[in-house]
Amino acid sequence: MTPEELEERMADTERVLALHGKRLEKLEQQTISERDKPEQANIGQAEQAPNPCAQFEELKKILRRQDLSVQALQVHTLISSFRDTISKLPKVLPVRHHHHFEDNSRGFVTGGIILLLTTAVSVGLSFGLYRENSRLVESGVKLKMIRQVYPGAALWVDSTFARNPEEAINLVEKLVEESDTLPLQERKKNTSL
């Protein structure tokens, strides 16, 4: 039997059962209404009541034509085949991941690496320049303080640097080396003067 034939038979069976249900409801309503009437009225109507036996016989014939056991067996075999198929499936399906770069994506990866390196270098340079700028601002503030407190010393520094900048740089390096080699007590004496 094809699934279409099975569906057709099931639809016919459902229609017959629906008709049967409607007829049974009508019979129940009639019996309820008969109970409500007096007994004398029931006797007269009992002779005129339709005989439902013919309708039941018709239902029996229709149900005999429909072989429901074959359909039930087919459904059972389908369910058992589904169970067998499902039980054969592994609990965890094996999944293999293959990660590789294709020729088309290598340009993007290379570009990304170059961007990361460029970003790292620019951040490093920015940090270094920030530190240098902070040091220069401090030196500028110190020089302004010296010019305000010791204008003669500031004039000497300006004139010495203006005459020969290289000699002024060498002089400052020499003075710094001498001050680093002097003991702590002599530094204090020199700063107190």
Order of alpha helices (4+ residues) and beta strands (2+ residues): alpha-alpha-alpha-alpha-alpha-alpha-alpha-alpha
